[in-house]
Amino acid sequence: MHPSHHIDRRALVRRHNVVQSSLDPRSPVTVGNGEFAVTVDLTGLQSMPGEYPVHKRGHEPDRETPGTLLGTQSQWAWHSIPGDREYTLDETTAWYEVGDRLVPYVEERRPGTPGYEATRWFRANPHRLDLGRIGFVATHGDDGDGLVALRPSDLADTGQVLDLWTGTVDSSFSHRDVPVRVRTAVHPTRDRLGVTVRSARAAGLAIAVDFPYGSSDWHNAADWDSSDAHTTSVTPVADGWLVERRLDDSAYRVHVVVTGAELAQVGAHRLVLRPTADVLDVAVEFTTDGRGDMVLLPTRAGHESTAARAGDAQEVFRAASEHWRRFWESGAALQLTGTADPRAHELERRVVLSQYVTAVNCAGSLPPQETGLVCNSWRGKFHLEMHWWHAAHFPMWGRPELLEPSLAWYRHALPLAQATARDQGYAGARWPKQLGSALRETPSSIGVHLVWQQPHVIYLCELVHRVAGDDAFLREHAEIVFESAAFMADFAQEGDDGFTLGPPLVPAQECYAGDRGRMSNPPFELAYWRWALRAANAWRERLGLPVQERWADVADRIVAPHVRDGVYTGVDVEPYTIRTDHPSMLGALGIVPDVGLVDADVMRATYQDVLRDWDWGSTWGWDYPMMAMTASRLGEAGWAVDALMDGAGKNVVLPNGHNHQTASLPLYLPGNGGLLAAVALMAQRHAQSGDGFPLGWQVEVEGFPAAV
């Protein structure tokens, strides 16, 4: 039974359905379930990939790679291109002096230096795979044997609706003057796409399924030029066809179940479904047994492709509709109708769509990558310092079950984190920054020196426990909480004035990375250290264990953030504050609650100082929610809305709900997740004291748990 609601959730959600009548090259829509997703164009399939280009990172804007926004990706689908030899991370190791000892870090090497080839290979592998492209092609000739790629000019009367309430895309268009209707959805618990097409045969359309090789590009999951490097074989089975794919050591299967069409393999890596009836039903399911770099996910363990009956597409639609109805009826809700400020409607739109895109892309068994299951920023690897921004909002909105699968990954990865800490001479577990399916750090001159991901797992566990946790949850996650805290306490260095952080260190504000060997004491990390060590000791007390005195001592005596000219600086050594990138000193009272380390008046002055002349073009999408959280904790609701609705280019939210960043980073889910975290904090404040939003706003909230 769902709790009763006073907000009409169906009306709230559906007034923000994504409705498009023309092709927007930045704004395709995605259907998915957190583990598996398919992004489609205006035809409801992936028919015109060339119309959705992404600029190559580091190249001029006129050099584009087509189709990287129309991905078919799963959390389990990974691949490595064989290297010229076996590389080791030792080839990339650099040493830093800490006290009286040397500490190793695996750093990115530059071209022409020893270790560069190893750096290139480890940064590119493993990478996520694009599992296949499923799109319409036009047929011609009496027998329909010819196949021609679709162009936008071939279509008329185009329209598309992503119905958020059911997780279903309904697309319509005319081809050769024949109306075509397409319905698309993904099953909520299987890696299965369902498609129904009406009038494809009369309209002269077939469906092509194409399979690529894995790509080592920074952003593109598909290599369409290496046909000889992989194999595709098709076998008829009782209810359809089984496609077996092999890419080096990685392998997966595709089960195709169809009514109203015949399947033929027409090339080394192309299948074609030619309609034999006016209604075409297709169910396409992807599975793997975990070979090579593939991951056998806990939620998919033992999963076999058993799409056993014609009409499975209809079962996908039924299951998706029920799943999304339950999703929207669960958890918290925010309604801003009746507010005169036009920003209220846009904020509500962003909130609703951000819930959808993060549920599709960020609720799986692995920490998500910045571009989710759409395309391959950073080659599909996930960044642990971004996990908070992707997923902290799930329990903050009363949906802890969507965070718990990726929390389980930390238990799986704990031996890696413990080995890293041990190799560097520290206790506990040091969490890396950038990983793929292989449990190894990625060489970097920035990532390996970041520390702000270290408290995240403690924060995320605390959020889940406060909403839905019990003693079993405490016991299950105690080791990762305690091992994380043990490293934090050991990493802090004791000095005359108390405990300090770094050097070496790169703050969340990464523009200090070039001088990482002498950076120390960024304000956000200092406050986060105190909060997390105290939270870890609170976990011990809940379990009847004695507190760790070292943790308590570090938390109590960690140095205060540096103040210069009445404001907090980025670090406590020259240049003190660089006015580009993330203004992360604001997170010391925003992401982190008041821990008695930050003076509210100084933080207020710091906030205003940031507003004066920060380089906004260098910021990122999560900076604006971070600012909103700081404003909210300062009691400045107007500032919070100003930050969330700022017109800066990195704060744009597209018609499909995605936070756009640049031509090479077309979507950025930390911006969506951060928005939801900030709004949750504002909604909690509104529920408690009525001042979470600006005076005069008409605000209805329900279901928000208490804030950390």
N, C-alpha and C positions, 0 to 999 in steps of 0.2 A: 504494500500500500504506500502510495506517495503522500507526503504531508499536504494538507490543504494550503492553497495559495490565494492571496488576494490579488496578485498581479496575474492578468490574463497572459500566460506565457506564450501560448500559441500566437496570439496577436502581436506580442512584443517581438517574437522571433521572426515571424513571417513578414512584418513590415520592412525587414531588412534583407529579404531574399535578394540574391544577386540576379538582376535582370539586365540582359544585354541584347541589343538588336543589331549591333555591328561589331566587327572584329577589333578588339583592343589588344594590341600585341604585347602589352605588359600585364594583362589581367585574365589569363585562362583560369578555369575553376577546377577544383580537385575533389574527388570522392575517395574516401579511405576510412581506416579504422584504427590508426595509431601504429600498426605494424606494417600495413600495406596500403599503397595509395596509387591512384591513376589520375593524371592531369589531362584534361581534354580541351579541345578548341571549340569553336562555335558550332561544329557539326555533332558534338557530343562524343566524338572519338578523337583520335590523334591524326587527323587527315591532312593538315596543312602545317607541318612543323616548321617549314621555312618562314612562316609568317610570325613566328614567336622566337626571334633571335635573342641571344645574349652576347654582349660585347666581350671579347677576350680580355681578361685581366692584364693590364700593363700594355695594351695595344691601343692604337688610335680607334676612335669610335666607328670608323667605316669598315673595320675588320670584324666580322661577326661570325659566330658559329650558330647555325640554325637549329631550332628544335629542342634546345636544352631545357625549355620550360615545359615540355610535354613529356614528363617522365612516367615510367612505371617502375616503382621501387618498393623494396621490402627491407625491413630491418635486418633480415638474415642474408641478403644478397650482396656478397663481397667477392673480390677477385684481385689477384696479383699477377702482374706481367713478369715472367721470369727475367732475372737479371743476368748480366754477362758472367757474373760469378756470385758466390755467396758473400754478402756484405755483413759487417758486424757494426753495432753501435759504438764499439770501442774506437772505431776509425774517426768518430766525430767528437770524442770526449775532450773537454777543456777543463782546466783545474783552477779553482779559486781559493784564495787563502781566507780561512775563517778561524780567527783566534790563532792557535798554534798548529793548525792542521790544514791540509789541502782537501777540497771537496770537489768531486767530479760532476760535471753537467754535460749532457749530450747536446752539443750546439750545432746549428746550421753552419756548414762550411761554404765558402764562396767559390765561384769558378776559378780554376787554376790552382787551387790549394789542396793539400792532402785531405782526403775524406769527402771531397765534393761529390764524387760519383755515389758514394754510400748515402750522403745526404739526399741526393736526388731520388734514389730508389726508395728510401724509407719514407720520404715525404709523399711519394706518389702511390705507395702500396702499403696495405691493401686499400682499394678504392671501392666505393659502392657501384653496383651494376644497374644499368637500365635493362630491365628484364625483357622488354619487347615493345614495339610500337604497333598499335592496333588502329587502323584508320580506313576510311573510305577511299576507294579508287574508282574512276569512271571506266566503264566498259564501252567498247565500240565494235562495230561489225555485227552481222546477223548472229554469229555464234557467241559473241561476247568475249572472245579470247583476248582481244587487246585490252591493255590496262594502262590508264593514263592518270597521272597525279592530279588531284583537285587543286583548283585555284579559287581564290575568293570571287573572282569575276564569273565563275561557273555557277554561283549560287545566287538565289534571289529570295526575298521574303524571309530573311534570317531572323531568328529569335531564340533566346535561351533563358531558362530560369533555373537557378540552383535553389531548390526548395530546402531551406535549412532544417525545417521541422522533420523532414523525412530523409535527408541526406541523398536526395535524388536530383539528377540533372535531366530536365526535359528540353530538348532542342528541336527546332523546326526550321526547315528551309525548303526551297524548291530547286530541283535539278532537272534540266530539260523540260521545264514547265510542269513537272510532277511534284506535288507536295510530299515531303518526307518527314516522318516523326521518329525521334530517337529518344529512348529513355536509358539512363546510365546510372549504375550504383555499384557500391562495393559491399560485400557481405561483412557484417560486424565482427565476426570471429574467425573468418577464413580468408585466405589470400585469393579471393575469387571476385572477378568482375562480372557483372550481369549487364547485358545489353539487349534491348528489343528495338527492332527497326521495322517500320511500316512503309511499304511502297518502294523498297530498295530495288526490286526487280524491274518494276515499271519505270523507275527513274534512271535505270542504266547504271546502277552502283553495285560494287562488290566490296568486301572487306578484306584488306590485306593485313597480314600479321608478319612483321619483320623483326629479325633478331640481330643485334649488334655484338661486337666484341667489347671488352672492357676498355675504358679510356683512362689514361693517366693525366689528362688535362685538369687544371685547377677547378673547373666548373662543369665540365661536360661528362656525363656518365656513359656515353655511347660513342664507340668508334665504328663508323660505317664503312671504313676503307680497308679493314684487315680481314677480308673474307676467308682467307686460308688459315687463319689462326684459331678458328673455332669450328664446331660441327653442330648440325641440326638434323635430327632424324625423326621421321614420323611413322607411327604404327597405328593402324586401325584397331580400335578396341570395341567392346560390345555397345557402349553408349556414345562413342565419338572417336576421338583421336588422342593419342598420347605422343607428345613431342619431347624428345630427350635432347638436352643441350649440354655441351661440354666446352669449357674454356680453360685450357691448361689443367690445373688441379681442381678447379671449381666445376660444379655440375648442378643442374636443376631440371625439373620436369614441368611441362605445361599440359594440362588436361583440357581439351576443347570439347564441349558438348553443345550440339547445335540442332535446332529444328528449322526447317525451311531453307536449308542451304546444303551444298556439297563442298567438301574441302579437297584441295589439291596442293601439292608442293610444286611450285613453279620456278624455284631457284634454290641455290644452296641454303639460303636463310630466309626464304619468303614462302608463306602459305597464303592461299586465297580461298575465301568463302564466297561461292557464287550462289546467289539466291535462287531457290526453286519455287518459292511461294511469296505471297504478298506480305506475310509477316515472318520476320527472321528473329529467332531467339538464340542468343549466344551466352554461354557461361564459360569463362576462361579462368582456370585456377592454376596457380604457381606453387610448387613445393620443392623442397630440397632435403637431402639426407645429411647435410652438414659437412660434405666433403670439402677439402681444400680450405679456402678462407671463409667459406659459408659458415653461418652460425645456426645451430639448432636451438631455436628459442624455447624457453620454458613453456610459454603459452602455446607453442606449436609442436612440442615434443610428441613423437608418435603420430603426428598428423599425416594421414595418407590422403591422396586425392581420390575421394569417393563420390565425386559428382556423378550420381548413378542414374539420373532420370532426365529425359527431355523435359524442358520446362524449368530447369534450374535457374534460369534468369529470373523467372517470376518469384522463386523462393528467395533469391537475393533481394528483390525489391521489398518483399514482405518483411524479411528479417531486418533490412536497413531501416525501414519505416518504423518498426517497433523499437529498434535500438535508439534511434535519434529522438523519438518521442520520450523515451525514458530518460535520455540524457538531459533534455531541456526541462523535464519536470523534476529532475533531481537538483540538488545543490542550491546555490544562491541565485538571486535575480536582482537587477537594477532597472528601474523605469524612470525616464526623465521627461515624459510627455507633459505638456502644459507649461513648460518653461519658455519664457519669451526669448531668452538668449538663443540665437540660432545655433550656437556651438553645442547646445544640449542634444539636439537631434543627431548631429554628427558624432558626438561622443558616444551616444547610445548605439549608433550603427557600428562604430569601431569596437565597442565592447561585445556586441552580439557576434560579429564576424570573427573577432579574435578568439572567442570561445570555440567557434567551429574550426578555424584553421589550426589551433593548437591541439584540439582533440584529434584531428586527422593526422597531424604530423609529429606531435610531441608526447604522445601517451603510450609509447611502446616499451619494449623490453630492453632497449638500449637508450642511454642518454641521446637526445636528438642532435642532429647537425643544424647549423644556422638556417639552411634552406630546406630543412625537413626532408620529405620524400618527393620533392618536386624536381630539384636539380642539385648539382654536386659542388657547391662551394667548398673550398678546402678538400676537394676530392671525396666528399661525403663523410669525412672524419668528424667526430663530435669533439667538442671542447668543454671540458668539465667546468671551467669558470663561467660558462654560459648556461649550465644546467639549471641554476637557480632561476635565471631569466625565462627559460623555456617553461618551467614546470612548477615553480613555487606556488603559482596562483591556483593550481588544482585544489589543494586542501584549503587555501584561503577562500575559495568559492564553494567549499563543502563537497568536493569530489576527490578525496584522498586516494580512492582506488585507481585513479588515472596516473598518479605519481608512483605508486608502490611497485609496478613492474620494473621501472628503471632504477629504483632504489635497490632492488635485489641485485642489480648488476654490480654494485659496489662490493657485495659479499664475494661475488665471483672474481672480482679484480683485486681483492685485498692482498693476495700474495705478491702481485706486481708492486703495489704501493709500499708494502713492507720491505720488499727487496730494494726499492729505490732509497727509502730511508736508511736501511742498513748499509748500503753501498756508500752513502754519504756520511755515515757515522752518526746517524740520529736514531732515536727510539721511534716506535710506532710505525705509522704508514703515511707516506707522502704521496698525495694524489697527483698524477700527471695532468697535463693540459690537453693534448691533442692525441686522440686514439681512433683506431678503426676496430675491425673485428679481432685483429691480433693484439694480444696484451703486451704492448711495448710502447714506450714513449716515442714521440716523433721529434727528431732533432730540430731545434729552434734557438735562435738567439734571444727570443722573447719568452716563449711559452714555458720553457723549463725553469725560468726564474720567477714566474708568477707564483704567488702564494694565496691569493684571495679565493681560489677554489677550495682551499683546505678546510675552512669551516662550513662550506656549503652543505655537505652531507649531514652535519650535525643539525643545521638549520632545517633542512628538508625533513629529516626524521622527527624533529621536534614539532614541525607543523602537522605532520600526519598523526603523531601521537596525541596532540591536543584536540584533533577533530575526531579521530576514530580509534586511537591506539588503546591497547590494554596491556596487561603484564606480559602477554605472549609477544606482542610487538616490541616491547622494551627488551625482552630477552633476545629476540631474533636479531635485533639491530644493535645490540649493546657493543659487540666487538668492533664494528666499524666506527661507532661513535667514540669508543675509548681509544682505539688505535689512532684515530685522527687527532684526538686531543693530546695523546702522548707525543706525537711528532710536534704539534704546535708548542707545547711547553718546552720541549728540548730545542726547538729551532730558535726560540727567543734567547737573546744574549744578555747576560746580567752585566750592568754597568754601574757607575757611581750614582746615577739618578733613578735607576730601576731597570726594567727589562726593555730591550729594544728589538726591532725587527730589521734584519739586514745590516750591512751588505754581505753578499750580493743579493739583489732583489730588483724585480721590475714591478712597479705598482700597477693597479688596475688601469691607471692612466699611462698607457704603454709608451708614450713619447719620451720617457726617460730611459728607454732600453739601451740606448747607445752608451750610457754611463752606468750600466747596471752594477759594475764592480764597486761603486761607492754610494749607491742610493740606499736610503734608510727611512723608516718610520713614516710611511704615508698614513694620513689620519684614518681613512676608512679601514685599513687593515688593522690598525691599533685597536680601534673600537670593536671590530669584528672578533679579534683575538680574545678580548675580555669577555664579550658576550658568549662566545662558543665554549671557552674553558669553563665558565660558570654553568652553562647549560649541560656540559658533559658531567660535571660533578653532581648536578641535580638528577641526572639519569642514574648515577651510582646510588644516590640516596633513595630514589624510588625503588631500586632493586635491593635495598637493605645493605648496600656495600658502603664502606667508609670512603669519605672524600679523599682525593689525591692532593696532598698538601702542596706538591710542586705546581699543580694546575692552579690551585687557589692562590698561591704566592705570585705566580706570573700574572694572573688576572688582576690581582689587587695592586701590583706594583708596576704594571706596564706603563711606560712613559706617556704623558699627555701629548696630544698633537701640537706641532709647532705653530706658533702665532707670530705673524710679522705684519706690522702696520694695521693691527686690529682684525686680521682675517687669518684663517687657517691656510697654510701653504701646502702644496702638493707633496713635498718631502721636506726633511729638516736640514738639508744641505743645499748649497748652491746648485742649480739656479732657483731653488725654492718652489717657484710655480711657473710652469710653461703653460701658456693660455691656449692650448690646442688639445684635441682628443677629448677623452672623458673628463669632466670636472668631478672626479671621483671622490674628492675630499667631502663632497656633499653627502655621500653615502654613509658617513660616520654617524649621522643622525637622520636616518631616512630608511635605507635598507635595514640598518641596525637601529634598534630602539635605544632609548636613553639608558646608558649604562654608567652614568656618572663621570664620564671622561670628557664629554663635549659640553662646552658652554653654549646655551641656546642663543644668547645675544651675539656671541662671536660667530656662530653658525649663520644667524640671520644676516649679519654683515657680510659674511663670506658669500652667501647666496646672492646678495645684491651686487657684490663685487664681480661675481661670475657673469651676471646679467649685463654688466656695463660694456665689456669689450671682448668676450670670449670668441674664438674663431668657430662659429657655428657650422661652417662647411666641413670642419674636421671631426664633428661629433658623430655619434652612432645612434641608432634608433632607441636603444635602452636608456640613453642619457636623459631623455625627456620624462619618462616615468620615474627615473631615479630622482630627478629634481622635484617631481610632483610628490613623491613620498617624503622628501625633506620638508617641502612646504607644508604638507599635511601635519607632520609631527611638530612643526612650528606653529600650527594653528592658523596658517595662511591659506584658506581654501581657494581664494581667488588666484593666488600664485600657482596653486596646484593645477587648476583648470587652464591657466595661461600656458603652463609647461606642456600639458598633454595636448593642447590644441595649437601649439606654436606652429607657425607656417614654414619652418625651416625644411629644406629639401629632404633631410634624413627622417623627418617626422611625417612624411606623406603616407596615407593609407589608401591603397588602390580600390577600385570598385569591387574586386574579389576579396577584400579584407586584408591583403598582405601589406606589410610595412616595406615600402620600396626604399632602397639605399642608393645604388648607383647602377650604371649600365651593365656592369659586370656582377653586381649583387642585387638581382631584381626583386628579391624578397628576403626578409630578415625577421625570423620568428622571435628572437629575443625582444624585439620591439613590441610585438603582440602580447607576449607573456608578461613583459614589464608593465604594459598598459593595464592588464587585468590585475596584477599585483598592486599597482598604485590605486586603482579604483576600489579594490577590496579594502585597502587601508582607509580610504576616504569614506566608503560605505560603513565600515565598522565605526568610524568616528561619528558619522551622521546618526547611526543607530544609538550610540551611547550619549551623545551630547547635542546632536542636531546641527553641528557646525562643520560637517565634513565637506559641504558644497557651498558655493557662494550664496549670500543672502538673496532671497527672491527666487531661487531655483525650486521647482516642484520635484521632489525626490521621493521615490518609493523604493525601499530596500527590504529584502527578506532572505533569511537563511545564511547570513554571513557569520562564520565563527569568530570568536574573539581573536584579536591580533596578537602576534608575538611582540 
